[in-house]
């Protein structure tokens, strides 16, 4: 046995090792293993060894979260870490609902929980339900419910009769589309005693006692959620004869999310207070829908939530807790106030990027603070939200390709290049703490077609300013425009906007003039306003630019209007070192410049691909 190799897993190799061992024995000298019945026995031994090796490998893999392949294994290990995978989440919209002349014109009117509304998205009609009961007063013959949240999904209900008691008794909710945030658990005393009590989800056993009316939630091995109750020490124990009723919203997840650029309308599914005269104003379109948490997400989030231990001390704790509780955003950044520029001591700063659009609504921010952070944060630390700070990458791509290496036209190869660029930005950028890697993008573009010979990329960075018309706007000191990268002297320019100059409406743009000649890459420049019609300088000094640090200070501008299809001032700068990567930090995000050519407004195309055929 000393000569037998035991580290092999492959069937053929195991069989070969067995034959090698037998051939070395004097009993089988000159024995023909291939043409004998012993060959069948060797096959049997090899199969058995291979099966056991495979089984042992799978068992060991499934014991660890990182290597688990089966969802049930990952869920079970995560349970030991105190983590429950998130369910699907219904999209939420915010509405103002006005009801005119309901029956009897009562002094107050109530909008019941689970009142239904419908909205058509992509040709499919989705049902949205109110998440709470609201009451409003009459004004004349009008009743207005302001700021009503409606969640996409349909109402479902299950009932269970309690026979055995204690935490070992689990009650499975057989719905793969449940939104557990809507779960309502009611326990009725018995079939003859209709007294009932609403139980709440236990998220922290601290403070629970034998009378606490709570339930616990977990995912089982079938992938369904199940609830169970206390043992009479931690949480109140149920008694035989109790009747459990669970209500919840079953949702379509991401399917009901809608782009901020698409119009959305809602209609009531039935009358309210007997009135069908119902006006609905959409404050926030339906967003935040999510599908059930994936095994990859479970592996990532479970250790982080466990490390946080249901308390908020470090920035990582905030990130883990918010990520585990909310699914309406794509990326999160958290940092301590002492790391901020300038420092804000006693604060923790949070920035969230939604899947669609640019900012999270104020209502969502307030909800996160009130419902999740306040009870778990360190007393002296106050969480505050800041919106993401977007940097737009203006990209010119010059591609040389050999036309004899492809059957595609120049436009066909160009489409492949454009797709590679779009894919890179969507998968590798457009999130917090993601820097632009020039060499990686060049590699992806070259890989798009074997006909591509060379790629040259020229990047510029653009910042966009929201200004108040007919008011002096200042972007200086703490509000200075920071490009985060060294910018090229003499290459700063803005989109066009109107000012009043010599009592005349004048279309102008911002340009820079280096203070040194020749320009000093580490020096400074002066910002000027130039007429886009005559080229004349209408203001010789509206601010300064620090080229080395990429900081632009605008002392004061007073725009009075914009050209057609322009709503903000875009400032675009060349990069000093076009070979370097573009870096961002904290709440800064790099996104692709989606500008289209607008000669009237002074905008160039944000992404340009130039093709040159080489034979």
C-alpha positions as CSV (number, residue, x, y, z in Angstrom):
1,X,0.0,0.0,0.0
2,X,3.0,2.3,0.4
3,X,3.2,2.7,-3.4
4,X,-0.5,3.6,-3.9
5,X,-1.2,7.2,-4.8
6,X,-4.3,8.3,-2.9
7,X,-4.6,12.0,-3.9
8,X,-6.3,11.4,-7.3
9,X,-10.0,12.2,-7.9
10,X,-10.5,11.3,-11.5
11,X,-11.9,7.9,-12.3
12,X,-9.4,6.9,-15.0
13,X,-6.5,8.0,-12.9
14,X,-7.8,6.1,-9.9
15,X,-8.2,2.9,-12.1
16,X,-4.7,3.3,-13.5
17,X,-3.3,3.7,-9.9
18,X,-5.0,0.5,-8.8
19,X,-3.6,-1.5,-11.8
20,X,-0.2,-0.1,-11.2
21,X,-0.4,-1.3,-7.6
22,X,-1.6,-4.8,-8.6
23,X,1.1,-5.2,-11.3
24,X,3.7,-4.5,-8.6
25,X,2.6,-7.6,-6.6
26,X,4.2,-11.0,-7.3
27,X,0.8,-12.7,-7.4
28,X,-0.1,-10.8,-10.6
29,X,3.2,-11.0,-12.6
30,X,2.5,-10.9,-16.4
31,X,-1.3,-10.7,-15.7
32,X,-3.5,-9.2,-18.4
33,X,-5.7,-6.9,-16.5
34,X,-7.5,-5.5,-19.6
35,X,-8.7,-8.9,-20.8
36,X,-9.8,-10.5,-17.5
37,X,-12.7,-10.5,-15.2
38,X,-10.5,-8.7,-12.7
39,X,-10.8,-5.6,-14.8
40,X,-14.5,-5.3,-13.9
41,X,-13.6,-5.5,-10.2
42,X,-11.0,-2.7,-10.7
43,X,-13.7,-0.6,-12.4
44,X,-16.0,-1.2,-9.5
45,X,-13.3,-0.1,-7.0
46,X,-12.5,3.0,-9.1
47,X,-16.1,4.0,-9.3
48,X,-16.6,3.6,-5.6
49,X,-13.5,5.6,-4.8
50,X,-14.5,8.3,-7.3
51,X,-18.0,8.5,-5.8
52,X,-16.7,8.8,-2.3
53,X,-14.2,11.4,-3.3
54,X,-16.8,13.5,-5.0
55,X,-19.2,13.2,-2.1
56,X,-16.5,14.2,0.4
57,X,-15.5,17.2,-1.7
58,X,-19.1,18.4,-2.0
59,X,-19.8,17.9,1.7
60,X,-16.7,19.9,2.7
61,X,-17.5,22.6,0.2
62,X,-21.1,23.0,1.5
63,X,-19.8,23.4,5.1
64,X,-18.3,26.8,4.3
65,X,-20.0,29.9,3.1
66,X,-17.4,30.9,0.6
67,X,-17.4,27.6,-1.3
68,X,-21.1,26.6,-0.9
69,X,-22.8,25.9,-4.2
70,X,-26.3,25.1,-2.9
71,X,-28.5,27.9,-1.8
72,X,-29.8,25.9,1.1
73,X,-26.2,25.5,2.4
74,X,-25.5,29.2,2.2
75,X,-28.8,30.0,3.9
76,X,-28.1,27.5,6.7
77,X,-24.6,28.9,7.4
78,X,-25.9,32.5,7.2
79,X,-28.5,31.6,9.8
80,X,-25.7,30.7,12.2
81,X,-24.3,34.2,11.6
82,X,-27.7,35.7,12.5
83,X,-28.5,36.7,8.9
84,X,-31.8,36.2,7.1
85,X,-31.7,36.6,3.3
86,X,-33.9,39.4,2.0
87,X,-37.0,38.5,0.1
88,X,-38.3,40.1,-3.1
89,X,-39.2,43.7,-2.6
90,X,-42.1,45.5,-4.3
91,X,-41.6,48.7,-6.2
92,X,-42.9,51.7,-4.2
93,X,-44.5,54.9,-5.7
94,X,-45.6,58.0,-3.8
95,X,-49.0,59.5,-4.7
96,X,-51.3,62.4,-3.8
97,X,-54.9,61.1,-4.0
98,X,-57.8,63.6,-4.2
99,X,-61.3,62.3,-3.7
100,X,-64.2,64.5,-4.7
101,X,-67.8,64.2,-3.3
102,X,-67.8,60.8,-1.5
103,X,-71.1,59.5,-0.2
104,X,-72.6,61.6,2.5
105,X,-69.7,64.1,2.5
106,X,-68.4,63.0,6.0
107,X,-66.1,65.2,8.0
108,X,-63.3,62.7,7.6
109,X,-62.5,60.1,5.0
110,X,-60.4,57.0,5.5
111,X,-58.2,55.3,2.8
112,X,-57.9,51.7,4.0
113,X,-54.7,49.7,4.0
114,X,-54.4,47.5,0.9
115,X,-56.5,49.9,-1.2
116,X,-55.7,48.9,-4.8
117,X,-54.4,51.1,-7.6
118,X,-53.2,50.0,-11.1
119,X,-50.4,51.2,-13.4
120,X,-49.4,50.1,-16.8
121,X,-45.7,49.5,-17.4
122,X,-44.4,48.3,-20.7
123,X,-47.8,47.1,-21.7
124,X,-48.3,45.1,-18.5
125,X,-50.8,46.2,-15.8
126,X,-49.5,46.0,-12.2
127,X,-51.5,46.3,-9.0
128,X,-50.2,48.6,-6.3
129,X,-51.5,48.5,-2.7
130,X,-51.5,51.1,0.0
131,X,-49.2,50.1,2.9
132,X,-51.0,51.8,5.7
133,X,-54.4,53.3,6.6
134,X,-54.8,57.1,6.2
135,X,-57.5,59.5,7.3
136,X,-58.0,63.0,6.0
137,X,-60.4,65.9,6.7
138,X,-62.9,67.4,4.3
139,X,-62.2,70.7,2.6
140,X,-65.4,71.7,0.9
141,X,-66.3,68.6,-1.1
142,X,-62.6,67.6,-1.5
143,X,-60.6,65.0,0.5
144,X,-56.8,64.9,-0.2
145,X,-54.5,62.1,1.0
146,X,-51.0,63.5,0.6
147,X,-47.8,61.4,0.3
148,X,-49.4,58.0,0.1
149,X,-47.0,55.1,-0.5
150,X,-48.3,52.3,-2.7
151,X,-46.4,49.0,-3.1
152,X,-46.6,46.8,-6.2
153,X,-48.1,43.4,-5.5
154,X,-51.2,41.4,-4.7
155,X,-52.5,40.6,-1.2
156,X,-52.2,37.0,0.0
157,X,-53.2,35.3,3.2
158,X,-52.5,32.0,5.0
159,X,-53.9,30.6,8.2
160,X,-52.4,28.0,10.6
161,X,-53.9,26.1,13.5
162,X,-51.5,25.7,16.5
163,X,-51.3,22.2,17.8
164,X,-47.7,21.8,19.1
165,X,-46.0,24.8,20.7
166,X,-42.5,26.1,21.0
167,X,-39.8,27.3,18.6
168,X,-39.5,23.9,17.0
169,X,-42.9,24.4,15.4
170,X,-42.4,26.2,12.1
171,X,-45.1,27.7,9.9
172,X,-44.1,27.8,6.2
173,X,-45.3,30.5,3.9
174,X,-45.4,28.9,0.5
175,X,-44.9,31.9,-1.7
176,X,-41.7,32.5,-3.7
177,X,-42.6,36.1,-4.3
178,X,-43.4,37.3,-0.8
179,X,-42.2,40.7,0.3
180,X,-41.4,40.0,3.9
181,X,-41.4,43.8,4.8
182,X,-45.2,43.6,4.3
183,X,-45.7,40.6,6.5
184,X,-48.5,41.0,9.0
185,X,-48.9,38.2,11.7
186,X,-52.0,38.0,13.8
187,X,-52.7,35.4,16.5
188,X,-56.3,34.6,17.4
189,X,-56.9,33.1,20.8
190,X,-59.1,30.2,19.5
191,X,-61.8,29.3,17.0
192,X,-64.4,30.4,19.6
193,X,-62.5,33.3,21.1
194,X,-61.9,35.8,18.4
195,X,-59.6,38.1,20.5
196,X,-56.5,38.6,18.5
197,X,-53.0,40.1,18.9
198,X,-50.7,41.5,16.3
199,X,-47.1,40.1,16.6
200,X,-44.1,42.0,15.3
201,X,-40.8,40.7,13.8
202,X,-38.1,40.2,16.3
203,X,-34.8,41.7,15.0
204,X,-33.0,41.9,18.4
205,X,-33.5,39.6,21.4
206,X,-32.3,42.4,23.7
207,X,-35.2,43.4,25.9
208,X,-37.4,40.4,25.0
209,X,-39.1,38.5,27.8
210,X,-41.8,35.9,28.3
211,X,-44.6,38.3,27.4
212,X,-43.1,39.8,24.2
213,X,-45.5,39.3,21.3
214,X,-42.9,38.7,18.6
215,X,-42.3,36.2,15.8
216,X,-39.0,35.1,14.2
217,X,-38.4,34.8,10.5
218,X,-36.1,32.5,8.5
219,X,-35.7,30.9,5.1
220,X,-36.0,27.1,5.0
221,X,-34.2,24.5,2.8
222,X,-36.9,24.7,0.2
223,X,-36.3,28.4,-0.3
224,X,-39.6,29.5,1.3
225,X,-39.8,31.7,4.4
226,X,-41.2,30.4,7.6
227,X,-42.1,31.9,11.0
228,X,-41.9,30.6,14.5
229,X,-42.6,31.9,18.0
230,X,-41.0,32.2,21.4
231,X,-40.4,29.6,24.0
232,X,-41.9,31.5,26.9
233,X,-38.6,32.9,28.0
234,X,-37.5,34.8,24.8
235,X,-40.8,35.8,23.4
236,X,-44.3,34.7,24.3
237,X,-45.1,31.0,23.6
238,X,-48.3,30.2,21.7
239,X,-50.8,27.8,23.1
240,X,-52.6,24.9,21.5
241,X,-55.8,26.1,19.7
242,X,-54.4,29.5,18.7
243,X,-55.0,30.4,15.1
244,X,-52.2,32.2,13.2
245,X,-53.1,34.4,10.2
246,X,-50.4,35.9,8.0
247,X,-51.1,38.5,5.4
248,X,-48.5,39.8,2.9
249,X,-47.9,41.3,-0.5
250,X,-46.7,39.0,-3.3
251,X,-44.6,41.1,-5.7
252,X,-43.2,41.1,-9.2
253,X,-39.9,42.5,-7.9
254,X,-37.8,44.5,-10.4
255,X,-40.4,44.1,-13.2
256,X,-42.4,47.1,-11.9
257,X,-39.5,49.5,-11.6
258,X,-39.8,52.4,-14.1
259,X,-37.2,54.7,-15.5
260,X,-37.3,58.3,-14.3
261,X,-37.5,59.4,-18.0
262,X,-40.8,57.5,-18.6
263,X,-44.2,58.9,-17.6
264,X,-46.3,56.9,-15.2
265,X,-49.9,57.2,-14.3
266,X,-52.2,55.4,-11.7
267,X,-55.8,54.6,-11.6
268,X,-57.9,53.6,-8.6
269,X,-59.2,50.0,-8.8
270,X,-62.4,50.8,-7.0
271,X,-64.3,53.7,-5.5
272,X,-63.1,55.5,-2.3
273,X,-65.9,56.4,0.1
274,X,-68.3,55.6,-2.7
275,X,-66.8,58.2,-5.0
276,X,-65.2,57.3,-8.4
277,X,-64.1,61.0,-8.9
278,X,-60.5,60.3,-7.9
279,X,-57.6,62.4,-9.0
280,X,-54.0,61.0,-8.6
281,X,-50.8,63.0,-8.8
282,X,-47.6,60.9,-9.0
283,X,-44.9,62.4,-6.7
284,X,-42.4,59.6,-7.1
285,X,-42.6,56.9,-9.7
286,X,-42.4,53.2,-8.8
287,X,-38.8,52.3,-7.9
288,X,-37.0,50.1,-5.4
289,X,-38.4,46.8,-6.5
290,X,-35.9,43.9,-6.1
291,X,-35.8,40.2,-6.7
292,X,-35.0,37.7,-4.0
293,X,-31.5,37.9,-2.7
294,X,-29.1,35.7,-4.6
295,X,-26.6,33.2,-3.2
296,X,-23.7,35.5,-4.2
297,X,-25.3,38.4,-2.3
298,X,-25.9,36.2,0.8
299,X,-22.2,35.2,0.8
300,X,-21.2,38.9,0.6
301,X,-23.6,40.3,3.1
302,X,-23.9,37.7,5.9
303,X,-20.4,38.1,7.3
304,X,-20.7,41.9,7.2
305,X,-24.0,41.9,9.1
306,X,-22.6,39.4,11.6
307,X,-19.6,41.6,12.2
308,X,-21.8,44.6,12.8
309,X,-23.6,42.6,15.5
310,X,-26.8,44.6,15.2
311,X,-25.1,47.8,16.4
312,X,-23.7,50.8,14.6
313,X,-20.1,51.7,15.6
314,X,-18.0,51.7,12.4
315,X,-18.7,52.9,8.9
316,X,-18.7,49.3,7.8
317,X,-21.5,48.6,10.3
318,X,-23.7,51.3,8.7
319,X,-23.0,49.9,5.3
320,X,-23.8,46.3,6.2
321,X,-27.0,47.2,8.1
322,X,-28.4,49.5,5.4
323,X,-27.5,47.0,2.6
324,X,-29.3,44.1,4.4
325,X,-32.4,46.1,5.1
326,X,-32.9,48.1,1.9
327,X,-32.7,47.0,-1.8
328,X,-33.8,50.2,-3.6
329,X,-30.2,51.4,-4.3
330,X,-27.4,50.1,-6.4
331,X,-24.4,51.3,-4.4
332,X,-23.6,52.7,-1.0
333,X,-20.7,54.7,0.4
334,X,-20.2,55.5,4.2
335,X,-17.4,57.4,5.9
336,X,-16.8,59.1,9.2
337,X,-17.1,62.8,9.5
338,X,-13.5,63.1,10.5
339,X,-12.5,61.8,7.0
340,X,-14.7,64.4,5.3
341,X,-13.3,67.5,3.5
342,X,-13.8,69.6,5.5
343,X,-14.1,67.5,8.6
344,X,-17.5,67.2,10.3
345,X,-16.9,65.7,13.7
346,X,-19.7,63.7,15.4
347,X,-21.3,62.6,12.1
348,X,-21.3,59.6,9.9
349,X,-22.0,60.4,6.3
350,X,-24.0,58.1,4.0
351,X,-24.5,58.4,0.2
352,X,-26.8,56.1,-1.8
353,X,-27.0,55.7,-5.6
354,X,-30.4,54.3,-6.9
355,X,-30.6,51.8,-9.7
356,X,-32.4,54.4,-11.8
357,X,-31.9,58.1,-11.7
358,X,-29.3,60.0,-9.7
359,X,-30.5,60.5,-6.1
360,X,-32.6,58.7,-3.4
361,X,-35.7,60.5,-2.3
362,X,-35.8,62.4,0.9
363,X,-38.6,60.2,2.2
364,X,-36.4,57.2,1.8
365,X,-33.5,58.8,3.6
366,X,-35.8,59.9,6.5
367,X,-37.2,56.3,6.7
368,X,-33.7,54.7,6.9
369,X,-32.7,57.0,9.8
370,X,-36.0,56.7,11.7
371,X,-36.7,53.0,11.2
372,X,-33.2,51.5,11.1
373,X,-30.4,53.7,12.3
374,X,-31.7,55.7,15.3
375,X,-32.1,52.8,17.6
376,X,-28.8,51.2,16.9
377,X,-26.3,54.1,16.5
378,X,-23.9,55.3,19.1
379,X,-25.6,58.1,21.0
380,X,-23.2,60.9,20.1
381,X,-23.0,60.1,16.4
382,X,-25.5,61.5,14.0
383,X,-26.1,60.0,10.5
384,X,-26.5,62.4,7.6
385,X,-27.1,61.8,4.0
386,X,-25.4,63.4,1.0
387,X,-26.3,62.9,-2.6
388,X,-23.8,61.2,-5.0
389,X,-21.3,63.6,-6.7
390,X,-21.2,62.7,-10.4
391,X,-18.2,63.0,-12.7
392,X,-19.0,62.6,-16.4
393,X,-16.3,61.0,-18.6
394,X,-16.2,62.5,-22.1
395,X,-14.6,59.9,-24.3
396,X,-13.2,60.2,-27.8
397,X,-12.1,56.8,-29.1
398,X,-9.9,56.5,-32.2
399,X,-9.9,53.0,-33.7
400,X,-7.8,51.6,-36.5
401,X,-8.9,48.3,-38.0
402,X,-8.0,46.0,-40.9
403,X,-11.0,45.8,-43.1
404,X,-9.7,42.5,-44.7
405,X,-10.0,40.7,-41.3
406,X,-13.7,41.2,-41.0
407,X,-16.9,41.0,-43.0
408,X,-18.4,43.8,-41.0
409,X,-18.6,47.4,-42.3
410,X,-17.0,50.3,-40.5
411,X,-20.3,51.0,-38.8
412,X,-20.5,47.3,-37.8
413,X,-17.1,47.4,-36.1
414,X,-18.0,50.8,-34.6
415,X,-21.1,49.3,-33.0
416,X,-19.0,46.6,-31.4
417,X,-16.7,49.2,-30.0
418,X,-19.6,51.3,-28.7
419,X,-21.1,48.2,-27.0
420,X,-17.8,47.4,-25.3
421,X,-17.6,51.0,-23.9
422,X,-21.1,50.9,-22.7
423,X,-20.6,47.5,-21.1
424,X,-17.4,48.7,-19.3
425,X,-19.1,51.7,-17.8
426,X,-22.2,49.8,-16.7
427,X,-20.3,46.9,-15.1
428,X,-17.1,48.4,-13.8
429,X,-18.0,52.0,-13.1
430,X,-21.1,54.0,-12.2
431,X,-20.8,52.9,-8.6
432,X,-19.0,54.3,-5.5
433,X,-15.2,53.6,-5.2
434,X,-14.9,52.6,-8.8
435,X,-12.0,54.2,-10.7
436,X,-11.6,54.4,-14.5
437,X,-8.9,52.0,-15.7
438,X,-7.8,53.1,-19.2
439,X,-5.8,50.0,-20.0
440,X,-8.7,47.7,-19.2
441,X,-11.1,49.7,-21.4
442,X,-8.6,49.6,-24.2
443,X,-8.2,45.8,-23.8
444,X,-12.0,45.4,-23.9
445,X,-12.3,47.5,-27.1
446,X,-9.5,45.5,-28.8
447,X,-11.2,42.2,-27.8
448,X,-14.5,43.4,-29.4
449,X,-13.2,42.4,-32.9
450,X,-10.1,40.7,-34.3
451,X,-10.0,43.3,-37.0
452,X,-9.0,46.1,-34.5
453,X,-5.3,47.0,-34.8
454,X,-5.0,49.9,-32.4
455,X,-7.0,52.0,-30.0
456,X,-6.4,55.6,-28.8
457,X,-8.5,57.0,-26.0
458,X,-8.8,60.7,-25.2
459,X,-10.6,61.5,-22.0
460,X,-12.1,64.7,-20.6
461,X,-14.0,65.2,-17.4
462,X,-17.2,67.1,-17.1
463,X,-19.0,68.5,-14.1
464,X,-22.6,69.8,-14.2
465,X,-23.8,72.8,-12.2
466,X,-27.4,73.4,-11.3
467,X,-27.9,77.1,-11.0
468,X,-30.7,79.5,-10.1
469,X,-31.6,81.9,-12.9
470,X,-31.4,85.7,-12.3
471,X,-29.5,85.1,-9.1
472,X,-25.8,85.4,-8.3
473,X,-24.5,81.8,-8.1
474,X,-21.2,81.2,-6.2
475,X,-19.1,78.0,-6.5
476,X,-16.1,78.8,-4.2
477,X,-14.3,77.6,-1.1
478,X,-16.3,74.6,0.2
479,X,-18.6,74.6,-2.8
480,X,-15.7,74.9,-5.3
481,X,-15.9,72.6,-8.3
482,X,-13.4,69.7,-7.8
483,X,-12.4,67.6,-10.8
484,X,-10.3,65.3,-8.6
485,X,-7.7,65.0,-11.4
486,X,-5.1,67.5,-12.7
487,X,-6.6,69.4,-15.6
488,X,-5.0,70.7,-18.8
489,X,-4.4,74.5,-18.9
490,X,-6.4,76.3,-21.7
491,X,-8.9,73.4,-22.2
492,X,-11.7,74.4,-19.9
493,X,-15.0,75.3,-21.5
494,X,-18.6,75.3,-20.6
495,X,-21.9,75.0,-22.2
496,X,-23.7,78.2,-23.2
497,X,-26.0,80.3,-21.1
498,X,-27.5,83.8,-21.2
499,X,-26.5,86.8,-19.1
500,X,-27.4,90.4,-19.2
501,X,-24.5,92.5,-20.5
502,X,-24.8,96.2,-21.2
503,X,-28.6,95.8,-20.8
504,X,-28.6,93.2,-23.5
505,X,-29.2,89.4,-23.3
506,X,-25.9,87.9,-24.3
507,X,-25.1,84.2,-24.9
508,X,-21.8,83.4,-23.2
509,X,-19.5,80.5,-22.2
510,X,-16.8,80.1,-19.5
511,X,-13.2,79.6,-20.6
512,X,-9.9,79.6,-18.8
513,X,-6.8,81.7,-19.5
514,X,-3.5,80.4,-17.9
515,X,-1.7,83.0,-15.8
516,X,1.7,81.9,-17.2
517,X,3.0,81.9,-20.7
518,X,3.8,79.2,-21.6
519,X,1.2,77.5,-19.4
520,X,2.4,76.0,-16.2
521,X,0.9,72.6,-15.5
522,X,1.2,73.3,-11.7
523,X,0.0,76.9,-12.0
524,X,-3.2,78.8,-12.0
525,X,-5.6,80.3,-14.5
526,X,-8.3,82.9,-14.6
527,X,-11.9,82.2,-15.6
528,X,-13.5,84.5,-18.2
529,X,-16.9,84.9,-19.8
530,X,-16.7,85.0,-23.6
531,X,-19.5,85.9,-26.0
532,X,-20.3,82.9,-28.2
533,X,-21.4,85.1,-31.0
534,X,-18.5,87.7,-31.3
535,X,-15.8,86.0,-29.3
536,X,-15.4,89.1,-27.2
537,X,-14.5,88.8,-23.6
538,X,-17.5,90.2,-21.6
539,X,-16.0,89.6,-18.1
540,X,-12.2,89.2,-17.6
541,X,-12.4,87.6,-14.1
542,X,-15.2,85.5,-12.7
543,X,-12.9,83.1,-10.8
544,X,-9.8,81.0,-10.8
545,X,-8.6,77.5,-11.7
546,X,-6.0,75.4,-9.9
547,X,-4.7,73.1,-12.7
548,X,-2.6,70.8,-10.5
549,X,-5.4,70.0,-8.1
550,X,-8.2,70.3,-10.5
551,X,-10.2,72.9,-8.5
552,X,-12.3,75.6,-10.1
553,X,-13.6,78.5,-8.1
554,X,-16.4,80.6,-9.6
555,X,-16.8,83.9,-7.6
556,X,-20.2,84.8,-9.1
557,X,-22.3,84.3,-12.3
558,X,-25.8,85.4,-12.9
559,X,-27.4,83.3,-15.7
560,X,-30.7,84.6,-17.0
561,X,-31.6,81.7,-19.3
562,X,-30.4,78.7,-21.4
563,X,-30.6,77.8,-25.0
564,X,-33.2,75.2,-26.1
565,X,-32.7,71.8,-24.4
566,X,-30.1,73.1,-22.0
567,X,-31.1,73.1,-18.3
568,X,-27.7,73.3,-16.5
569,X,-24.1,74.5,-17.0
570,X,-21.7,71.8,-18.0
571,X,-18.0,72.5,-17.5
572,X,-15.6,70.2,-19.4
573,X,-11.8,70.0,-18.9
574,X,-9.0,68.1,-20.6
575,X,-6.8,65.8,-18.5
576,X,-3.1,66.6,-18.0
577,X,-1.9,63.0,-18.2
578,X,-4.1,61.2,-20.8
579,X,-2.4,57.9,-19.9
580,X,-3.4,57.8,-16.3
581,X,-6.5,56.4,-14.7
582,X,-9.3,58.6,-13.3
583,X,-9.8,58.2,-9.6
584,X,-12.7,59.1,-7.3
585,X,-13.5,58.6,-3.6
586,X,-16.3,58.7,-1.0
587,X,-19.6,59.8,-2.7
588,X,-18.0,60.4,-6.1
589,X,-19.1,58.3,-9.1
590,X,-17.7,58.2,-12.6
591,X,-20.4,57.8,-15.3
592,X,-20.2,58.0,-19.1
593,X,-21.0,61.4,-20.6
594,X,-24.3,60.8,-22.3
595,X,-24.4,64.3,-24.0
596,X,-25.6,64.5,-27.6
597,X,-24.4,67.2,-30.0
598,X,-26.1,70.5,-29.3
599,X,-24.4,73.3,-31.2
600,X,-26.9,75.9,-30.1
601,X,-26.2,75.0,-26.4
602,X,-22.4,74.5,-26.8
603,X,-22.4,70.8,-26.1
604,X,-20.4,68.3,-28.0
605,X,-21.2,64.6,-28.2
606,X,-20.2,62.9,-24.9
607,X,-18.9,59.7,-26.6
608,X,-17.3,59.7,-30.0
609,X,-15.9,56.7,-31.9
610,X,-13.8,57.5,-35.0
611,X,-13.0,54.6,-37.3
612,X,-10.0,54.4,-39.6
613,X,-9.6,51.5,-42.1
614,X,-6.1,50.2,-42.6
615,X,-5.3,47.6,-45.3
